[in-house]
């Protein structure tokens, strides 16, 4: 079974009374609404209160000048200080999770993106693998990049980032996530 956040987004759009990604609130979907979106799919989203994960329409992030999508029209961004982290924990173990680091648009002064990692853990807290990138500093656009963590038995993924107080985002900006069920 596959779970695509693009499909799951429809659930939260209904919950917040919106008809499309373009009608998300400019401040994004956060807090209980975003938590409940994930819970309907058997996933618990955990983030510190002062570093929330927020779902935005891509056009509401730096007026559409900073990022683009590989698929879909919404991005997941963690706000707050540095370093920062959040986790996704599945009710049932999964076989793999893939996601895109969004396309990064360079403005007149370029583009930056923080160093980050995503680490998969099994039900016993053992690390099953990790992916990530070094800090990106570029004067040209940076293409989206696909990452995959494979199990079997992935129960939790922790996203960690550090903008060192200078990058525009504190953690990886993702726009698509595909999950392969472990059953």
N, C-alpha and C positions, 0 to 999 in steps of 0.2 A: 504494500500500500504506500502511496506517495502523498505527502502533505506539502503543498506549496503555499508559502505565505501570501502569494498573490491571491489565491483562492480564499485564504483565511481573512484577508483584508476586507472582503465583502461582509463578513460577520461584524467587524467593528464599524464599518460604514453604516450598517443598519442600526447598530447600537447607538451611534452618535447622530443618527438622523440624516446622514449624507447619502447622496446618490452616486457619487463618483469620487475618484481620488482628488480631482480638482476642487471638490467642495469640502475637503477636510478643513478644519479650522486652521487659520494661519499659524496659530500657536502649537499645532500638532495634536495628536492623540496620545495621551499619557495617563499615568496613574491607573485608577481602577478600570477605565475603559480598555487600555492596552493590556493590562493584566488579564482581564476577562476574555479578551480576544484569544490570548494564548491558552488560557484554561479551557476554552471550548474545544481546543485541539489536543488536550491532554498534556500541556506544557506549562510549567511554572516559570515565570519570568521573575528574577530577583535582582534588584539594583538598590544601592544606597539611596535614601530619600533626597540627599543633596546632589546626587548624580543620576537623575532619571534617564531612562531610555524613552525616546519619543519617536513616534511615527509621523513623518512629514510628507506632504506633497513635494516632489522634487523642486517645484517652482517657488516654494516658500523658504527654501534654504538659500540664504544670500541672494534673494531675488532671482533664483534660477541660474545664477552665474557661476556656481561652484561645482555642481555635480550633475551627472547624467546617469541614466539607467541602462543596465544591460537588458532588463526586462521589467515590465510593470511601470508604475508611476509614483511609488512611494519609497522612502528610505527610512532606515532605522538608525538613529543617531543617539549617542549617549552625551548628555550635557553635564557640565560640572567641571571640577578642578582636575588636577593631575596628581598622581596617576589615577586611573579609574578602572572599574571592572563591573561586569554583570554576568549573570548566568541564565541558561535555559536548562530546565530539568524535565525530562519526559517521564510520564507515569509508567510507561512500558519501554524497555530497552529498544533502541533503534539500531539499524545496520550501518547507516551512514548519514551524514549531513553535508550538503554542499551549499555554498553561498557565494555571492559576488561582492567584492570590494567595488564600490561604485566608480564610474568614470569620473575623473577629476579634471575640471576645467581650469586652465591657467588664465588668470586675469593679467592686467598690465604689470603687476608685481610678481606673477607666477602663482604657484599653488603649493601648499604643504599638506601633509597628512601624517598623523602620528605613527610612531613605532607601535606595533600591536601583535598580539598572539591570540589564537583560539585553541584551547586544549580540551580534548575529549577525555572523559573519565567513565569508568564502569561503575556498577552499583556499589562496589567496595572502595571507591575512591582512588583506584589505580589509574594512572595516566595511560591512555591508549594511543596517543599521538597528538601532535601539535602542528599548527601552521601559523604563518604570520609574515610580516614585512618589516623591514627597517623603515625609519622615517623617510618620507618622500619630500623632496624639495625640487621643483621643476619649473622651468619657464615655458614649457610646452604642455599641452594636455596629456594626461596619463590615462591610457586605456583601462577599462574595467578588467578585473582579474578574478577568475574562478578558483575557489579553494574547496577541498573535500577532506573530511575526516571520516575514516572508516573504522567500524567496530571489528568484530561483532560486540554487541552488548553496550553500546554507548547509552549512558543514562543521563549524563550532564555535560554541557559544554560551557566553559568559562572564557569570556572575551575580556582581555586585559589590554589597556592602552595607556600611553603616556605622551601627552602633547608638550611636555616640558615647559608649559606655560606660554608657548609661542605659536603652536599650530592652531588652525581653525576648528578642529574637532579633538575631543579627548580620547576617542576610541575609533576603531574601524567603522566606516560608514558602509552599511550593507543595504542592498535593494532587493535581493531575491534570496530565498532560502528554500531548498528542496530537501526533504527528509525521506529516507527509505526505511520503512517499518522493519523491525527485526524479526517479525513473525513469519 
